[in-house]
Amino acid sequence: MIDSTLQLLLPHLTQIQTPTLWLADENAQPLIAHVEANENLTLVTNRYDIYQQAKKKNIQSIFSDFNISDYPQQSFEKIVYRISKEKALVNHIINQSAKSLQKDAKFIISGYKQEGIKSFSDNIKKVLHAQGKLKKTGSGYIGEYSHLSLATTLDDKSYHNLRKIDDKFYSKPGVFGWNKVDKGTKLLLNCVKDLISSQKITPKSVLDLGCGYGWIFFKIDKYGFEKITATDNNAAALIAAQKNTQTIKTATEVIASDCADTIDNAFDLVLCNPPFHQGFQHNQALTEKFIRGCAKKTKKNGHTLLVTNEFISFDHLAEGLFSHKKTLHKEQGFKVVLLSKSND
């Protein structure tokens, strides 16, 4: 079932008469099942899972960090977009759309009041001098605009630019927690250090599942692993992670995947700080999907080390997938759990 903000966009994605560009991040994922291939429809998404699902339905699809300038801008007469969680990304997409659309072409957005849809609408009209209005339907809002001006732009924090967050490390907007280190990740890394220094585990191959901009593989470079494989579903994360492999000694490969589904190998050690939100919503199923992914990619006699919020329960699932489970640490609302497989 799709929410009201997506329902409002559905007619623009199913009754297509003119060339239409659909910009889809994780919030738009439920719509894929309701949209069919159309010669006038092109999907651009920063999520590899959405890209894969669309390709299976033969929808023209591009996986990228929403760099609309890479596409034939002049051919689109409509852009359809359900607003994202990150303000910089929304502003970036609005700016890109203003540059890409012809004068009479339509820019369609939807979202909820608490997500800032009214502020975005106001800025489209005030800053970009667009014509159009926002309309409330049920609990959701939809706006239709044209004549977006190129004279000024919204502040998108220089969205496409990688920037240093310390002396050697790069990140960018569009990546979860792009300008900070998550508390859970810090706790996970502390436990990795303890396990390696005590030689309780001696892995050669490591998978960084959901690597983000790569802070985990950057920090474990010193332990002398033979190879690190890093993977993420997000295009912005992959760009930053690839940049950060250039400053470490361990051979590190960055791969686009949906929970490691494009990776054939299994690993001695899987490290994971799984997401527990999809877009604006908490999603227990998403975390459980990552735990299953960890299990598939953990070798016999291998280990998974993951960190989650304490309120997330996965004991029954883990017990069915791993031979042993041990909570190593609890702090600041997080727990670090070691999951191990025997050779049976």
Wavefront OBJ file of the C-alpha trace (Angstrom):
o trace
v 0.000 0.000 0.000
v 1.345 3.427 -0.937
v 0.918 6.571 1.151
v -1.073 9.604 0.078
v 1.935 11.628 -1.143
v 2.820 8.856 -3.587
v -0.808 8.331 -4.549
v -0.922 11.972 -5.638
v 1.965 11.381 -8.056
v 0.588 8.181 -9.541
v -1.507 9.802 -12.329
v 1.601 11.646 -13.527
v 3.473 8.330 -13.815
v 0.773 6.145 -15.324
v -1.103 8.447 -17.696
v 1.954 9.690 -19.580
v 1.548 11.500 -22.885
v 4.720 13.622 -22.895
v 8.399 12.924 -22.069
v 8.564 12.631 -18.272
v 11.486 12.382 -15.862
v 10.760 10.640 -12.559
v 13.255 11.409 -9.795
v 12.973 8.652 -7.192
v 14.821 8.272 -3.906
v 14.041 5.759 -1.154
v 10.697 7.433 -0.346
v 9.399 6.553 -3.810
v 10.212 2.831 -3.623
v 6.594 1.662 -3.063
v 5.525 3.282 -6.356
v 7.621 0.952 -8.520
v 5.027 -1.809 -8.280
v 2.345 0.530 -9.648
v 4.235 2.004 -12.610
v 4.746 0.290 -15.965
v 7.272 0.875 -18.734
v 6.403 3.731 -21.079
v 8.477 5.095 -23.940
v 7.908 8.600 -22.543
v 9.086 7.757 -19.005
v 12.673 7.868 -17.706
v 13.476 7.037 -14.084
v 16.539 8.491 -12.351
v 17.266 7.137 -8.877
v 20.085 7.260 -6.345
v 19.006 3.899 -4.879
v 20.371 0.716 -6.428
v 17.414 -1.401 -5.291
v 14.949 0.924 -7.052
v 17.131 0.867 -10.165
v 17.123 -2.954 -10.174
v 13.353 -3.170 -9.665
v 12.692 -0.677 -12.450
v 15.002 -2.483 -14.878
v 13.127 -5.725 -14.255
v 9.960 -3.935 -15.378
v 11.745 -2.560 -18.458
v 11.373 1.021 -17.254
v 14.082 3.249 -18.738
v 16.316 3.735 -15.693
v 19.504 5.530 -14.670
v 21.369 4.971 -11.389
v 23.121 8.186 -10.362
v 23.468 10.868 -7.708
v 20.743 12.953 -9.387
v 23.072 14.701 -11.803
v 20.305 15.673 -14.211
v 22.782 17.539 -16.404
v 23.991 14.142 -17.666
v 20.678 13.524 -19.428
v 18.991 15.107 -22.478
v 17.495 17.986 -20.524
v 15.591 19.638 -23.340
v 13.488 16.540 -24.055
v 11.602 16.403 -20.737
v 8.299 18.227 -20.481
v 7.591 17.112 -16.926
v 9.645 16.225 -13.836
v 7.949 14.266 -11.031
v 9.461 14.110 -7.533
v 8.401 13.077 -4.035
v 10.552 15.201 -1.700
v 13.513 13.623 0.091
v 14.503 13.617 3.739
v 17.595 15.790 3.288
v 17.036 19.505 2.615
v 20.249 19.899 0.593
v 19.161 17.114 -1.764
v 15.688 18.603 -2.251
v 17.187 22.011 -3.029
v 19.693 20.412 -5.401
v 16.915 18.660 -7.319
v 14.850 21.851 -7.498
v 17.879 23.757 -8.833
v 18.665 21.037 -11.365
v 15.050 20.972 -12.490
v 15.038 24.732 -12.999
v 18.044 24.352 -15.300
v 16.604 21.375 -17.158
v 12.992 22.270 -17.865
v 11.795 24.450 -20.687
v 9.642 27.468 -19.884
v 6.244 25.766 -20.080
v 7.348 22.365 -18.737
v 5.943 21.166 -15.418
v 7.736 20.427 -12.138
v 5.579 18.257 -9.865
v 6.410 17.665 -6.185
v 4.606 16.004 -3.301
v 5.169 15.545 0.423
v 3.783 16.132 3.901
v 3.600 19.370 5.872
v 5.911 18.042 8.599
v 8.525 17.232 5.948
v 8.739 20.883 4.881
v 6.724 20.733 1.665
v 5.252 24.209 2.292
v 8.670 25.796 2.715
v 9.955 24.154 -0.453
v 6.896 25.373 -2.327
v 7.385 28.913 -1.025
v 11.041 28.884 -2.111
v 10.187 27.603 -5.580
v 7.875 30.584 -6.018
v 9.864 33.262 -4.176
v 13.445 32.370 -5.042
v 12.950 30.740 -8.446
v 9.958 32.975 -9.353
v 7.966 29.993 -10.582
v 4.275 29.971 -11.387
v 2.108 27.423 -9.609
v 0.668 26.474 -6.258
v 0.555 23.800 -3.579
v -2.675 21.865 -3.050
v -3.675 19.754 -0.071
v -5.394 16.444 -0.746
v -6.106 14.387 2.343
v -2.984 14.531 4.525
v -0.620 15.058 1.614
v 0.313 17.998 -0.582
v 1.077 18.212 -4.290
v 2.501 21.197 -6.150
v 2.677 21.894 -9.883
v 5.023 24.625 -11.127
v 6.347 26.070 -14.371
v 8.579 28.936 -15.530
v 11.264 28.212 -12.908
v 13.895 30.965 -13.126
v 17.616 30.381 -13.612
v 18.564 33.747 -12.131
v 18.976 32.474 -8.559
v 19.292 29.093 -6.854
v 18.385 27.495 -3.538
v 21.130 26.614 -1.064
v 22.039 22.983 -1.767
v 25.326 22.995 0.218
v 27.242 22.517 -3.072
v 25.577 19.125 -3.243
v 27.766 17.456 -5.861
v 31.110 18.516 -4.399
v 33.136 16.102 -2.304
v 34.709 17.879 0.639
v 37.185 16.920 3.360
v 35.760 16.188 6.796
v 39.236 15.688 8.231
v 42.773 15.808 6.792
v 42.428 12.682 4.638
v 38.757 11.815 4.415
v 36.033 12.946 1.985
v 32.252 13.011 2.151
v 29.308 14.908 0.659
v 25.610 15.704 1.145
v 23.314 12.869 0.154
v 25.148 10.352 2.363
v 23.598 9.426 5.714
v 25.370 11.423 8.435
v 27.721 12.762 5.773
v 29.534 15.302 8.002
v 29.789 13.306 11.226
v 30.573 9.858 12.609
v 27.586 7.952 13.907
v 27.825 6.965 17.604
v 26.941 3.397 16.783
v 29.756 3.200 14.240
v 32.254 4.390 16.865
v 31.132 1.637 19.237
v 31.349 -0.948 16.465
v 34.906 0.091 15.640
v 35.926 -0.130 19.303
v 34.698 -3.712 19.401
v 36.540 -4.566 16.178
v 39.726 -3.242 17.764
v 39.226 -5.366 20.899
v 38.490 -8.548 18.930
v 41.474 -8.123 16.621
v 43.959 -7.132 19.358
v 42.917 -10.085 21.512
v 43.070 -12.384 18.473
v 39.608 -13.703 19.238
v 38.988 -13.382 15.516
v 41.644 -13.441 12.748
v 39.858 -12.575 9.507
v 41.525 -12.122 6.123
v 38.554 -10.972 4.067
v 36.117 -8.293 5.261
v 32.784 -7.009 3.965
v 31.684 -3.500 4.958
v 27.944 -3.870 4.356
v 26.207 -0.510 3.983
v 29.531 1.302 3.935
v 28.230 4.870 3.579
v 31.155 7.184 2.880
v 33.575 4.530 4.165
v 34.483 5.477 7.727
v 34.551 1.833 8.844
v 36.893 0.569 6.123
v 39.019 3.690 6.544
v 39.518 2.958 10.251
v 40.161 -0.811 9.935
v 42.848 -0.328 7.280
v 45.541 -0.648 9.988
v 44.680 -4.255 10.894
v 46.356 -5.866 7.899
v 43.405 -7.558 6.206
v 44.098 -9.027 2.773
v 41.074 -7.417 1.156
v 38.095 -5.260 2.068
v 34.909 -5.183 0.009
v 32.610 -2.214 0.613
v 29.080 -1.929 -0.676
v 26.143 0.452 -0.468
v 22.753 1.073 -2.049
v 23.199 4.849 -2.282
v 24.901 6.544 -5.249
v 26.276 9.454 -3.195
v 27.799 7.048 -0.657
v 29.501 5.061 -3.405
v 31.067 8.205 -4.882
v 32.503 9.238 -1.511
v 33.570 5.696 -0.590
v 35.411 5.243 -3.885
v 37.294 8.486 -3.290
v 38.297 7.326 0.204
v 39.785 4.046 -1.029
v 42.577 6.105 -2.598
v 44.172 6.932 0.771
v 44.279 3.459 2.399
v 46.763 0.589 2.082
v 44.398 -2.403 2.076
v 43.079 -3.483 -1.321
v 39.498 -2.225 -1.214
v 36.739 -2.671 -3.771
v 33.555 -0.579 -3.746
v 30.460 -2.210 -5.271
v 26.910 -0.975 -5.828
v 24.392 -3.436 -4.425
v 21.166 -3.882 -2.512
v 22.318 -5.503 0.724
v 25.254 -7.225 -1.048
v 23.010 -8.929 -3.615
v 25.527 -8.336 -6.437
v 28.418 -9.861 -4.461
v 29.080 -13.588 -4.900
v 31.801 -14.120 -2.276
v 31.410 -14.906 1.413
v 33.711 -13.314 3.990
v 35.559 -14.089 7.203
v 34.124 -10.940 8.796
v 31.080 -8.830 7.949
v 30.778 -5.402 9.565
v 27.433 -3.635 9.498
v 25.615 -0.678 11.012
v 22.231 -1.444 9.419
v 19.716 1.311 8.705
v 16.530 1.310 10.733
v 14.815 4.084 8.779
v 13.654 4.161 5.180
v 13.127 7.770 4.229
v 11.114 9.379 7.025
v 9.800 6.100 8.483
v 11.208 3.556 10.948
v 11.448 0.201 9.181
v 12.153 -2.915 11.257
v 11.981 -5.059 8.110
v 14.893 -3.145 6.609
v 17.163 -3.976 9.549
v 16.100 -7.624 9.386
v 16.908 -7.630 5.661
v 20.449 -6.534 6.504
v 20.832 -9.267 9.114
v 19.807 -11.860 6.517
v 22.285 -10.283 4.107
v 25.027 -10.552 6.723
v 24.246 -14.228 7.211
v 24.430 -14.958 3.479
v 27.831 -13.290 3.193
v 29.425 -14.793 6.321
v 31.638 -17.831 5.752
v 31.486 -20.969 7.844
v 33.627 -20.266 10.904
v 33.146 -16.579 10.055
v 31.644 -13.724 12.020
v 29.299 -10.772 11.661
v 29.714 -7.776 13.933
v 26.848 -5.344 13.868
v 25.527 -2.415 15.838
v 21.874 -1.473 16.186
v 19.656 0.601 18.422
v 18.830 -1.261 21.619
v 15.104 -1.210 20.904
v 15.536 -3.273 17.726
v 14.897 -6.942 18.443
v 16.290 -9.648 16.173
v 17.190 -12.497 18.544
v 14.898 -15.106 16.976
v 16.036 -14.207 13.451
v 19.733 -14.294 14.371
v 19.399 -17.625 16.164
v 18.000 -19.156 12.978
v 20.823 -17.828 10.809
v 23.917 -18.058 13.030
v 25.332 -20.643 15.417
v 26.248 -18.221 18.192
v 25.120 -14.768 19.283
v 26.778 -12.580 21.916
v 26.137 -8.970 22.913
v 29.558 -7.399 23.381
v 28.659 -3.894 24.423
v 25.758 -1.574 25.264
v 26.071 2.193 25.451
v 24.118 5.355 24.594
v 21.125 3.385 23.353
v 23.182 1.130 21.059
v 24.221 -2.497 21.265
v 27.091 -4.242 19.479
v 26.409 -7.898 18.721
v 28.789 -10.630 17.527
v 27.128 -13.310 15.387
v 29.195 -16.378 14.499
v 28.870 -19.416 12.266
v 30.301 -22.832 13.086
v 31.766 -25.179 10.495
v 28.858 -27.633 10.787
l 1 2 3 4 5 6 7 8 9 10 11 12 13 14 15 16 17 18 19 20 21 22 23 24 25 26 27 28 29 30 31 32 33 34 35 36 37 38 39 40 41 42 43 44 45 46 47 48 49 50 51 52 53 54 55 56 57 58 59 60 61 62 63 64 65 66 67 68 69 70 71 72 73 74 75 76 77 78 79 80 81 82 83 84 85 86 87 88 89 90 91 92 93 94 95 96 97 98 99 100 101 102 103 104 105 106 107 108 109 110 111 112 113 114 115 116 117 118 119 120 121 122 123 124 125 126 127 128 129 130 131 132 133 134 135 136 137 138 139 140 141 142 143 144 145 146 147 148 149 150 151 152 153 154 155 156 157 158 159 160 161 162 163 164 165 166 167 168 169 170 171 172 173 174 175 176 177 178 179 180 181 182 183 184 185 186 187 188 189 190 191 192 193 194 195 196 197 198 199 200 201 202 203 204 205 206 207 208 209 210 211 212 213 214 215 216 217 218 219 220 221 222 223 224 225 226 227 228 229 230 231 232 233 234 235 236 237 238 239 240 241 242 243 244 245 246 247 248 249 250 251 252 253 254 255 256 257 258 259 260 261 262 263 264 265 266 267 268 269 270 271 272 273 274 275 276 277 278 279 280 281 282 283 284 285 286 287 288 289 290 291 292 293 294 295 296 297 298 299 300 301 302 303 304 305 306 307 308 309 310 311 312 313 314 315 316 317 318 319 320 321 322 323 324 325 326 327 328 329 330 331 332 333 334 335 336 337 338 339 340 341 342 343 344
